[in-house]
């Protein structure tokens, strides 16, 4: 049973993401890009761990909230610029979500926990941060790996897959191998992780 604050916060997160000027076509329907990502994150989380706490559920939905407002191009186009962009995005997503949660009537300790998760603190050490990271990686592998494959060469893709794999738990690895990949992408994954 969802609480009123949860339902309000979810609706407000969706409303923010619905304003995304970027769109993505999925199964012949056009969606605001970050709204689609948010839905995918939430659905994957509930499928992967139906008992996930309310804090993780909100963190999953808000993982990329209003992401388009901080453009990658506004940072130097190198590794340092990329890492700075990612770090600033995490703080931005956490702050934006905290404002929504405050408006929804959540307590400070709950809001702090959601921010902690969105900022992916203590990965590999905090169980819920790891759960969220698994879901992020699973969503990437299921929906976003293929577009990446068409943009990058094989060696770069192997590197991306290896980094993704390293962030996941054993349970996440098992779940990832159940995804319905194309034969080519499955082969690429197996090569990358040495299967």
Secondary structure by P-SEA (a helix, b strand, c coil): cccaaaaaaaaaaaaaaaaccbbbbccccccaaaaaaaaaaaaaaaaacccccaaaaaaaaaccccccccccccccccaaaaaaaaaaaaaaaaaaaaaaaaaacccaaaaaaaaaaaacccccccaaaaaaaaaaaaaaaaccaaaaaacccaaaaaaaaaaaaaaccaaaaaaaaaccccaaaaaaaaaaacc
